[in-house]
């Protein structure tokens, strides 16, 4: 018997009611079902055959940190406006589930592995990200000085509000708002985007996904901290004793694709791109 896990964002209107309907639908097909209202997500992702996320893109991102040891296909159902990860609308759920059981269409998305190592504390924190790893100034901290290396070679040193290291999936998130390029999710690349750099010539750069990126933070005051965040979910304060390394994760994120729309269609809908000439 296959096991299905349902991750429910209870803040979304209709999420609990839809979860009950999905449980009944799956139960009639002899599938074991567990949801996040009855059991913590970190428990059932270990042996679930696939996951259903009810909410928005943020609900999917909340799952990522629990997928360190295995890849589990995830179907994202959007209960608000259409998202880049949650391509399936509420009215399409059962049609998409039927299609998945008949002939699943799963797309592997690049994820980032991040290690933050402190020389003085002799401690290391590890993170996993589907969208991005962000290093930014915290609170009222002054401007940051950042040294960025790619596979051991210095790329740049600059002053600014921080840096975003994004996957193609995350290129339409924070990186985009910082003037980064939109990158198709099938491309095997990583995007490095500075946040409000003082050097006007410094732009977002796209590198190969097998490169290793190292970032060293330098502050003007030892008491000042920077903030490292993974997908906006997990965070840690860092200072200039830390070295941050980011690279491709060995574990891809398995996104169950909508049969109704392609990535470019989702892009057009979210960005309100014209699809006909007037």
Secondary structure in CASP SS format (residue, H / E / C, confidence):
PFRMAT SS
TARGET T0000
AUTHOR 0000-0000-0000
METHOD secondary structure of the structure
MODEL  1
X C 1.00
X C 1.00
X E 1.00
X E 1.00
X E 1.00
X E 1.00
X E 1.00
X E 1.00
X C 1.00
X C 1.00
X C 1.00
X C 1.00
X C 1.00
X C 1.00
X H 1.00
X H 1.00
X H 1.00
X H 1.00
X H 1.00
X H 1.00
X H 1.00
X H 1.00
X H 1.00
X H 1.00
X H 1.00
X H 1.00
X H 1.00
X C 1.00
X C 1.00
X C 1.00
X C 1.00
X E 1.00
X E 1.00
X E 1.00
X E 1.00
X C 1.00
X C 1.00
X C 1.00
X C 1.00
X C 1.00
X H 1.00
X H 1.00
X H 1.00
X H 1.00
X C 1.00
X C 1.00
X C 1.00
X C 1.00
X C 1.00
X E 1.00
X E 1.00
X E 1.00
X E 1.00
X E 1.00
X E 1.00
X C 1.00
X H 1.00
X H 1.00
X H 1.00
X H 1.00
X H 1.00
X H 1.00
X H 1.00
X H 1.00
X C 1.00
X C 1.00
X C 1.00
X C 1.00
X C 1.00
X C 1.00
X C 1.00
X C 1.00
X E 1.00
X E 1.00
X E 1.00
X E 1.00
X E 1.00
X E 1.00
X C 1.00
X C 1.00
X C 1.00
X C 1.00
X C 1.00
X C 1.00
X C 1.00
X C 1.00
X C 1.00
X E 1.00
X E 1.00
X H 1.00
X H 1.00
X H 1.00
X H 1.00
X H 1.00
X H 1.00
X H 1.00
X H 1.00
X H 1.00
X H 1.00
X H 1.00
X H 1.00
X H 1.00
X C 1.00
X C 1.00
X C 1.00
X E 1.00
X E 1.00
X E 1.00
X E 1.00
X C 1.00
X C 1.00
X E 1.00
X E 1.00
X E 1.00
X E 1.00
X E 1.00
X E 1.00
X E 1.00
X C 1.00
X C 1.00
X C 1.00
X C 1.00
X E 1.00
X E 1.00
X E 1.00
X E 1.00
X E 1.00
X E 1.00
X E 1.00
X C 1.00
X C 1.00
X E 1.00
X E 1.00
X E 1.00
X E 1.00
X E 1.00
X E 1.00
X C 1.00
X C 1.00
X C 1.00
X C 1.00
X C 1.00
X C 1.00
X E 1.00
X E 1.00
X E 1.00
X E 1.00
X E 1.00
X E 1.00
X E 1.00
X C 1.00
X C 1.00
X E 1.00
X E 1.00
X E 1.00
X E 1.00
X E 1.00
X E 1.00
X E 1.00
X E 1.00
X C 1.00
X E 1.00
X E 1.00
X E 1.00
X E 1.00
X E 1.00
X E 1.00
X C 1.00
X H 1.00
X H 1.00
X H 1.00
X H 1.00
X C 1.00
X H 1.00
X H 1.00
X H 1.00
X H 1.00
X C 1.00
X C 1.00
X C 1.00
X C 1.00
X C 1.00
X C 1.00
X C 1.00
X C 1.00
X C 1.00
X C 1.00
X C 1.00
X E 1.00
X E 1.00
X E 1.00
X E 1.00
X E 1.00
X E 1.00
X E 1.00
X C 1.00
X C 1.00
X C 1.00
X C 1.00
X C 1.00
X C 1.00
X C 1.00
X C 1.00
X C 1.00
X E 1.00
X E 1.00
X E 1.00
X E 1.00
X C 1.00
X C 1.00
X C 1.00
X C 1.00
X E 1.00
X E 1.00
X E 1.00
X E 1.00
X E 1.00
X E 1.00
X C 1.00
X C 1.00
X C 1.00
X C 1.00
X C 1.00
X C 1.00
X C 1.00
X E 1.00
X E 1.00
X E 1.00
X E 1.00
X E 1.00
X C 1.00
X C 1.00
X C 1.00
X E 1.00
X E 1.00
X E 1.00
X E 1.00
X E 1.00
X C 1.00
X C 1.00
X C 1.00
X E 1.00
X E 1.00
X E 1.00
X E 1.00
X E 1.00
X E 1.00
X E 1.00
X C 1.00
X C 1.00
X C 1.00
X C 1.00
X E 1.00
X E 1.00
X E 1.00
X E 1.00
X C 1.00
X C 1.00
X C 1.00
X C 1.00
X C 1.00
X C 1.00
X H 1.00
X H 1.00
X H 1.00
X H 1.00
X H 1.00
X H 1.00
X H 1.00
X H 1.00
X H 1.00
X C 1.00
X C 1.00
X C 1.00
X C 1.00
X C 1.00
X C 1.00
X C 1.00
END
